[in-house]
């Protein structure tokens, strides 16, 4: 459904994509042990007051449960944009941790994660790709983006609710510029 949505709305055809849902998110983080995330004072206070934890402002090692709770914070200033930024922060921390893993550990991690993700690749394709890319991970630059872009939407009220209306053309061009596409394939 995600690939169809991207293609239908933005003209972007995704091959070899991987999606992780909230149900798997916690298990994925626990598979690497934890991720180090820098929390603001308001984020730490919010998480502590809701869960009885003792997190602090600054870098905290978050297990799957804590990383998921952090990723789902919606009530603080910035709303959904900051929430999706937190989700990207956790994914970047996860990827940065994977970059430092020895190849054997990375292989074992990938085997453990395969059942937790949705992808259009076969298990052997995933393992082959990871093993081919493992030597490049140390120097890999990961870029994180979000849709809608800052200049690619406007806000309005619909049935008393604040909603974002995306400018599909602006966002489509942004995706084409970022990941490319060939609609003639």
N, C-alpha and C positions, 0 to 999 in steps of 0.2 A: 504494500500500500504506500509506503514512504517513497519508493522509487517511482511509482505511478504518479504520485502527487508532485514530485519534483519535475518529472517530465511534462505532465499536463500543464502545470502552472508556470514553469520557468523554462521549459524547453531543454532541460538538462537530463541527459541519459547517464545513469550511474551504473558502472560495472565494478564488480568486486568491492561492494560496500559492506559495512558491518554496522549493525544497530544493536544497542544495548537498552533494554527497558528498565524501569525502576525495579521490577521484580528481580532482575539479574544483577543490577548495579551493585547491590550490597555484597553479593557473592563474588563478583569480579574484584572488588576492592579487597575483600578478605583473602582472595587467592594470592594477592601479592603481599599480604600482611597488614599493610596500612599505607596511607599517603600523608605526606606532610603538607599541611595547608596553613597559610597565614590568616588568622581570624582578626577581624576588627573587634574592638571592645563591645560594640552593639551585637555583633554576631555571636560572640562567646556568651554574653549575658542572655541573649535570646535562647540559645541552645541549652544553657545551664538551667534557666528558669523553667523550661518545658520538660526537661529530662532528668534533672537532678545531677547533672555532670559537673565536673570541676575544670572546664576548659578555661583558658586564659587568652588575653589579647596577645597576639604574636603567633609564632609557629607552633602548631599542635599536630601530633600524630593521630590521624583519624582512622579508626577501623571502618568496616563497611556500614555499620549502623550509624555511626557519627557522620561519616561522609555523606550518606544518603540524607540524613536530617539537615546537614549543612546545605546540600544541593537543593533541598525543597523549601528553604526559607523564602517566604513570599511577603511577609508582613513588614519588613524593614524598608527604609527609604529606597526608592528605585524599582520596587515591585518586580514585575516579571523580567525586565531587562537585567536587573541584578541577579535574579534567580537563575536565568540561563547563563549569565556570566559565571556564577558559582559552579554550575554544572560543567562548563568548559574548564574552569580552574581545576576541578577534580580530575577530569579526563586528561588534562595536560600533566598533572602531577603523576597520574598513573602511567602515562606514556614516558615521562621523564624517568620514572623508576625502572620501567622496562628497558630503557636505553642503557642502564648501568648493569643489567643482569648478565651473568655468564651465559653462553649459548645453551648449555645443557639445562640450566634453570629456566631460560626463556622457552625452550622447547617443551619442558614439563608444564610451564604455565599455559602455553597455547593449548596443549592437549586438555588441560583442566577447563579452559575457557570456552572451547568449541561448543559444548552443549548449552552454554549460557548466552550465546549471541545468535542473532538472525542474520543470515548472509546468503548471497547468491553463489557462494563458492563451495566447492566440495571440501571435505576435511583434508584430503591430500593436497589440494590447491592451497589451502591456508597454510599448512605446514611447510610446503615447498616455498611459498612466498616469504614466510617468516624466516626460514633458514637462508634464503637468498638475500634478504634485507638485513639480517642480524649483523653482519660486518659493517654495514653502513649506518646503523642506529646511532652510534656515538656522535657522528657529525650531522645527523639528520636535523633539519630545522622544521619544526612543526608550526603550522600557521592555523590559527583559529579565527573563524568568521561567524557572523550571525546574520540571519535574515529576519526581519527586514533591516536594511542598512539604515544608518542614521538619517539619510535624506530620502529614504524609500517608503515612507508611510505618512499618514496623517491620522490624528485621533478624532473620534466623533462619539456621540452617544447613540446607542441603539437600545430601545426598550429600557431606558434608564441605566444602561450599563456602558461604561467606557470601553471602546473597542478600537483596535488599530485597523486601518484600511491600508493594505499594502499597495504601492505603485508597482504593479507586476512588471512593467517594462524596465524600470530602474533596477529592481531586484534581479530580473532575468539577466540584464547586461552585467551586473555585478557578479553573478554566478558564472556567466560565460567567461568574464575576464579572470575570475579566480580559478575555476577548474576546467573551463573549456567545454565545448560540445560540438558535435557535428550532427545537425538535424537531418542531413542527407544520407546518413548511414542506413 
